[in-house]
Amino acid sequence: MSRLTGWWRNRSSAAKVELYTRWSFHFFMAIEALALLGALGTAPGPVAAVLVLPVLAHPVLCGLLSSRALDWVLGHRERPARQASAVAALTVVIVAALLALQAAGQTGDGNATPMIVVNTVAFAVGVLSLALAKVRHMVLLPVAAAVLAGLPTAAVRPPAEAAGYAAGVFVTSLLLTFTCGFSAWLLKTVYELDRARELQAQLAVAEERLRFGRDLHDVMGRNLAVIALKSELAVQLARRERPEAVDQMIEVQRIARESQREVRDVVRGYREADLGVELEGARGVLAAAGMDCRVEVEAGRVLRPEVQSALGWVVREATTNVLRHGDARSCVIRLTVPAEGEGGAAAGDGGLTLDVENDGAPDAPAGPPGSGLAGLRERLAALDGTLEAGPLGDGRFRLRARIPGRQLRGLEVRA
């Protein structure tokens, strides 16, 4: 079953909307073809003989124009001006041929002629609106189509009938113009939101790097300026053989050691992550992305800072991967500390397990591991821990971090 549905599930949300939109337009063209062929079936022989080829070609050209116009809307190609001109010209030819046959008395008194005129013009106006960039130009299309269909008809038919042609063309064209224009706008907006989410993730990384740079500058800027000043003073005193030069160099040495300690504090703050904060942050971020996120943690347990830091980075990286690489609808983050003898080998010694599982895994084979997972394995390796990541089937993916019980001796249980 996964092979049959993989072509759909492996697509992003934006790609799914695009596929749905394109096939909706193809379905419209199929409706037009069936409607026109049905009308031709009730038309007199001369009408059917003259219009059968143009009527068959019109839905095909409309379908081609809709596909090319959607590519233009998404920025993949230039505006399809030639295809739009071909659709407009073929529509004019069909309507002109019908009016000429009607003037010659060959169309009879049936409903074939109004049906062909209204359907041909309305579907043409709908797909032509996809090739327009401004809404006011789209609104003018149904008005122009109604005028161009009503005036020539008034020359060969009674005014009331011509007005009926114009009204039918206007209402149908306006409806299809709104449907096509809204579909194109929606598709473009979905892709813009998808790109915005990617940019948001990149900006978050860039912001963290800038924060680290600012912290490092604040720590080192002042101290380096003081070191340079005192070193210059020590040089001047040494040239004068003043004993105060030694005191100044001792002060430089003290400031250098203090700077080294402050840099360690900055790096430690940058590399450490609090597990509780990361769990709440993951819940909030995934919920904001429209996912059902559940966090299951055994209550009343406090972990050593280094264990919390490692697990906090696991939660952060897993959350980032869920947002970037999948199309998940639900996610479960589960932290368990089994009792003695429970579970497998990793859990039998009272070890800790952190699972992050979601249902947005693609069916395609996974690529080579990225630097994020490699960094997590390094952090866990310092605690003799392990990291496993892979699909579970049915579109689910799990990232599991294990830390053995001998590393949890600082674990406390609150009363």
Stockholm file with secondary structure:
# STOCKHOLM 1.0

chainA/1-415         MSRLTGWWRNRSSAAKVELYTRWSFHFFMAIEALALLGALGTAPGPVAAVLVLPVLAHPVLCGLLSSRALDWVLGHRERPARQASAVAALTVVIVAALLALQAAGQTGDGNATPMIVVNTVAFAVGVLSLALAKVRHMVLLPVAAAVLAGLPTAAVRPPAEAAGYAAGVFVTSLLLTFTCGFSAWLLKTVYELDRARELQAQLAVAEERLRFGRDLHDVMGRNLAVIALKSELAVQLARRERPEAVDQMIEVQRIARESQREVRDVVRGYREADLGVELEGARGVLAAAGMDCRVEVEAGRVLRPEVQSALGWVVREATTNVLRHGDARSCVIRLTVPAEGEGGAAAGDGGLTLDVENDGAPDAPAGPPGSGLAGLRERLAALDGTLEAGPLGDGRFRLRARIPGRQLRGLEVRA
#=GR chainA/1-415 SS CHHHHHHHHTSCHHHHHHHHHHHHHHHHHHHHHHHHHHHHHTSCHHHHHHHHHHHHHHHHHHHHHHHHHHHHHTTSSCCCHHHHHHHHHHHHHHHHHHHHHHHTTCSTTSSHHHHHHHHHHHHHHHHHHTTCCCHHHHHHHHHHHHHHHHHHHHHHSCHHHHHHHHHHHHHHHHHHHHHHHHHHHHHHHHHHHHHHHHHHHHHHHHHHHHHHHHHHHHHHHHHHHHHHHHHHHHHHHHHTTCTHHHHHHHHHHHHHHHHHHHHHHHHHHHHCCCHHHHHHHHHHHHHHTTCEEEEEECTTEECCHHHHHHHHHHHHHHHHHHHHHCCCSEEEEEEECCCTTCSSHHHHTSCEEEEEEESCCCSSCCCSCCHHHHHHHHHHHTTTCEEEEEEEETTEEEEEEEECGGGCTTCEECC
#=GC SS_cons         CHHHHHHHHTSCHHHHHHHHHHHHHHHHHHHHHHHHHHHHHTSCHHHHHHHHHHHHHHHHHHHHHHHHHHHHHTTSSCCCHHHHHHHHHHHHHHHHHHHHHHHTTCSTTSSHHHHHHHHHHHHHHHHHHTTCCCHHHHHHHHHHHHHHHHHHHHHHSCHHHHHHHHHHHHHHHHHHHHHHHHHHHHHHHHHHHHHHHHHHHHHHHHHHHHHHHHHHHHHHHHHHHHHHHHHHHHHHHHHTTCTHHHHHHHHHHHHHHHHHHHHHHHHHHHHCCCHHHHHHHHHHHHHHTTCEEEEEECTTEECCHHHHHHHHHHHHHHHHHHHHHCCCSEEEEEEECCCTTCSSHHHHTSCEEEEEEESCCCSSCCCSCCHHHHHHHHHHHTTTCEEEEEEEETTEEEEEEEECGGGCTTCEECC
//
